[in-house]
Structure formats: C-alpha cells, structure tokens
Amino acid sequence: MLVKDNMDTHPDLSMDTTAGSFALAGARPKKSADVVEKLVAAGIIILGKANLSELSWFKYTICGWSAVGGQSQSAYVRGGIRDDDKFGGHSNPDGSSFGSAIAVSAGLTPFALGTETDGSLIMPANRAALYTMKPTIGIVSQQGIVPVSHICDTAGPMTKSVLDLAHLMDIIVDPTRTSIPPKGFASVMTDTWGDIRRDEFEDAYSRIERLSKTFQKYVPLPNGNDLEFNRADSLSTLWTGHFKGVFEDYTAGLENSPVYTLEELVEFNRKHSETELPPRYPKQDKLEGALATKLSPETLDATLQYAREVSRTKGIDKILKDYNLDVIIGPAESSMSDIAAASGS
C-alpha cells in the first residue's frame, strides 16, 4: 500500500517524509510513525509515499499540488485540473489526501492511508469513489505524522471495499483508547449494499428507513457559519494558533532537517521561491498567518470551548440523543466535515 507523504518512515526504508515541502527533504526521523509500524507488523508492504497538498493544505495552495510532488489529477477527470478551477471545482481532486485517493482509484495500490484535519479524507475519497473513515480523534496514534492541529488531526484508510476498511481499522486503531469488537470491526458487518440502486438518492434513504430501528429524515445539525467566534471562523483560529507549536514539536524529533522552526520554514520558501512559491502557487498565507499570530492561550481555550459546545454538546451528541440515533448521514462535500472536526470526531 501507499501512505501519505506526511507519515514518517524509518531511513532504512529509503523514503523521505516531506509533507510535500523541500524544506523537509532529507530530514531523518528516528523511527517510523506508529501507524506505519503497525502496518508493517501486520505484514503490509509500504510501496511508497502519496502526494498531498503541501503541509496538508496549511501552506495555502489549491488542492492537488505540492512543491515535491507537483500537480496531481483525478483518475476520473479527462484533461486534468483546469487552470481556472477553484477549490472544490469539478477538475480538482480535492482534500489534502488526494494522492492516496488517486492511487487507489487508479488501481496503483489496493488501499492507502491518508490523514484528515477537516475533510481531507472524506472529500478526496468521495471524488475517487472510495470508502474511507475519519476515526475519532485520539484512537489512532499521530506520533510521527507532520501535524496541523492536535485537536483535529487523525490518520485513516482509503479503500475500494468496506471489508478492507474494517481490516485496516483493526490494524491502526489503538485498542487501549476505544472499544474494538472481539473479532474485529469486520465481524459486525451484517449486510450488503447490493440491493440499493445507487443512482437514486431517495431510494437509498427509503431503504435505510425500512431497515432502521429509528429514522429522522431531517435533523438540525449546525453548519459552518455557526462556528464563527469573535467574528472569525473558530477552526481557522485554532489551526493558526496551534500550528507553530505542533510543527516545531514534530521537527524537534528529526535529524538533519533543513528547517526546525516555523520562521525557518517561511524563510526557506522565500529563498527557494522558484520551487516553493512558483507563479501558479505563489502563496504561503497560512504559514505567514501562523507566524504572525498573537493569539493567547486563553483565547485559544475559549475558542475551543465554543467550537466544542456548538458542534458536539449542542450538535452531534444532542441530535443523537434527542432523536435516538446512531448515525447522521449527509453529503461528503458539505459543512459536516467542519462540524466533525470541531467536535473532535
């Protein structure tokens, strides 16, 4: 399988971990990321690294590009990405884990591992016709993965079958952090989607309603606008405030890294603008914003408390309880990923 190029692999495997940035090329981690070690211990062969939006989109580029990997394109879109396309446009592979999704959809590997802060597993898997899952924050180790925010980041699998997804979850989930069925996640798979006509959206809902213990067609889930706090998006505030600390915590564990601080990263990009800030991708707005921020710990704590209250306490948890539900279903490309990210789900 392939893993996203933000997951450490031991130097013995002869694979750089760059997060798409030449500023990390040649850096040597002391060990593989925990999730990579678990995969190898389970007998899986790591073929290589998948491209990603540079620094998991925290540099601020159009999805699908990194300085190291170049511009990737969907396996299902003829002609590649259009020059005039925008974030979320039809030709865009979408989400920072697009490389993992493209590799599986193109048949280069049967499954792959990506990461998500907000939508980076769900959106590219949706566009590549794959199964994926963003595990609840904390049940999959993030050790050895280039971070964006410790409150939102997690690794997750991308597959062509639910069975493969279940088997990979058995491998990467930490059983001390959550409950795993005694015989694994695959043991609780009880039925098939084979009778659902996938081209008929309402028919799918009708089928689910007939099979469900309880069903509520519409629920009042908060949307992305509800996450505004002090006239700013709470998630963006948190990521901006967290990035410098988590990035430098990560680089502190590297040997021979070209950069160790956020200041050095921003300056490296400026000095190597021909590769890191080319005409089509000239910005590093998110990095510069994180470097310039004066957000206090108290402000970040208040912002996190607000985001959790809206998305979890008054959002997902309340809806599941009030309507006696186990699952909330909605479009992959919507503010649902924002609500999940804010809730820690």
C-alpha positions, -999 to 999 in steps of 0.1 A, spaced: 0 0 0 9 37 -1 9 61 28 5 99 26 38 118 25 34 132 59 39 99 77 74 92 89 92 61 76 125 49 91 155 59 70 161 22 63 130 23 40 148 49 19 117 72 17 118 109 25 90 123 46 85 158 32 48 167 36 53 180 0 79 206 10 115 207 0 121 223 34 118 188 49 136 168 22 164 148 36 153 151 72 157 118 91 131 106 116 144 83 144 116 58 137 86 52 115 53 67 126 33 44 149 7 37 122 34 27 97 50 4 123 16 -12 129 10 -17 92 44 -33 87 40 -55 117 7 -68 102 26 -78 70 17 -49 48 44 -38 23 48 0 21 53 7 -16 60 44 -13 45 78 -4 15 95 -19 15 132 -29 -5 157 -9 -15 193 -7 17 208 7 18 206 45 -17 191 44 -30 223 28 -18 245 56 6 264 32 -25 276 13 -24 262 -22 -50 248 -44 -57 212 -35 -36 187 -56 -2 205 -56 30 203 -36 64 215 -44 78 180 -42 51 161 -59 38 186 -84 2 188 -95 -19 157 -93 -51 150 -111 -82 128 -106 -82 94 -123 -118 102 -134 -114 137 -149 -102 139 -185 -77 166 -193 -65 171 -157 -71 201 -135 -82 233 -152 -61 264 -148 -93 284 -140 -107 259 -115 -112 268 -79 -111 249 -46 -138 223 -48 -142 227 -85 -150 197 -108 -115 190 -120 -99 193 -86 -91 160 -68 -100 179 -35 -87 175 0 -51 171 11 -51 133 10 -59 133 -27 -27 114 -36 -38 84 -15 -72 85 -31 -60 88 -67 -35 59 -62 -63 36 -51 -89 47 -77 -63 44 -105 -55 8 -94 -19 16 -84 -25 1 -49 -54 -18 -33 -56 7 -4 -38 36 11 -35 57 42 -43 94 44 -49 120 71 -76 145 78 -78 177 97 -111 188 81 -124 169 50 -90 157 38 -100 120 38 -138 124 32 -137 148 2 -110 131 -20 -124 96 -12 -158 109 -23 -144 121 -56 -125 89 -62 -155 66 -54 -138 51 -24 -147 41 12 -130 60 40 -134 68 77 -121 96 98 -115 79 131 -124 97 163 -95 120 173 -71 101 196 -79 65 188 -52 64 161 -17 75 171 -5 107 154 31 101 165 54 106 136 29 124 114 35 160 102 7 179 121 -16 208 115 -36 207 148 -36 182 176 -73 187 182 -84 178 146 -57 156 130 -60 118 125 -49 92 101 -74 70 83 -77 44 55 -90 47 19 -102 15 2 -124 1 -25 -143 -22 -2 -159 -19 33 -141 -51 43 -107 -37 35 -116 -6 55 -126 -27 85 -94 -47 84 -72 -16 82 -91 -1 111 -83 -32 131 -46 -26 125 -43 11 131 -67 18 160 -53 17 195 -74 -8 215 -65 10 247 -82 42 235 -116 27 224 -136 -5 222 -129 -28 193 -152 -58 187 -135 -90 200 -133 -105 165 -125 -71 148 -146 -45 130 -153 -68 101 -172 -91 125 -200 -66 129 -206 -62 92 -241 -78 88 -255 -70 54 -248 -57 19 -255 -25 0 -261 -47 -31 -299 -41 -33 -296 -3 -32 -299 15 -66 -271 39 -61 -283 63 -87 -315 70 -68 -308 91 -37 -343 90 -23 -345 52 -28 -313 48 -7 -330 68 21 -362 48 18 -342 16 21 -323 28 51 -356 39 67 -371 4 63 -340 -12 79 -336 12 107 -348 10 143 -355 47 143 -353 72 114 -354 110 112 -352 124 77 -340 159 87 -321 169 118 -310 204 129 -272 199 126 -252 231 129 -234 244 98 -200 260 93 -214 295 99 -224 285 134 -187 280 142 -179 318 140 -165 331 172 -153 367 178 -160 374 142 -137 347 129 -140 310 120 -132 291 151 -114 263 133 -92 286 114 -83 304 146 -74 272 163 -53 259 135 -35 292 132 -28 293 169 -17 257 171 5 252 140 37 267 152 38 247 184 29 213 169 51 218 138 81 226 160 73 197 183 74 174 153 107 188 138 124 186 172 124 148 167 142 149 133 178 147 124 194 167 96 163 187 89 168 218 67 143 236 90 133 232 126 112 263 133 82 280 115 104 311 110 129 289 91 102 272 71 87 306 59 122 319 51 132 287 33 101 291 10 111 327 3 147 318 -6 136 289 -28 106 307 -43 113 292 -78 102 257 -64 82 266 -33 63 297 -45 61 294 -83 38 317 -103 8 293 -102 12 287 -65 28 319 -51 13 320 -16 21 307 19 -6 328 36 -15 302 63 22 298 73 27 335 75 -5 340 94 6 313 120 39 330 123 24 365 129 -4 355 152 -6 369 187 -34 346 199 -31 339 236 -36 305 253 -67 320 269 -82 330 236 -74 296 221 -90 278 251 -122 300 248 -124 293 210 -120 256 215 -147 255 242 -171 274 219 -164 251 190 -169 220 211 -201 234 226 -216 242 192 -205 211 173 -205 184 200 -227 193 230 -254 212 211 -247 195 178 -238 159 172 -243 145 207 -276 163 212 -291 151 179 -281 115 185 -297 117 220 -328 137 212 -337 116 181 -324 82 194 -300 78 165 -267 61 160 -257 77 126 -261 111 109 -260 109 71 -252 138 48 -232 150 17 -195 144 18 -187 178 5 -205 200 30 -200 217 63 -205 183 80 -167 179 79 -163 212 97 -187 201 125 -169 168 128 -136 185 130 -147 210 156 -163 183 177 -132 161 178 -150 133 160 
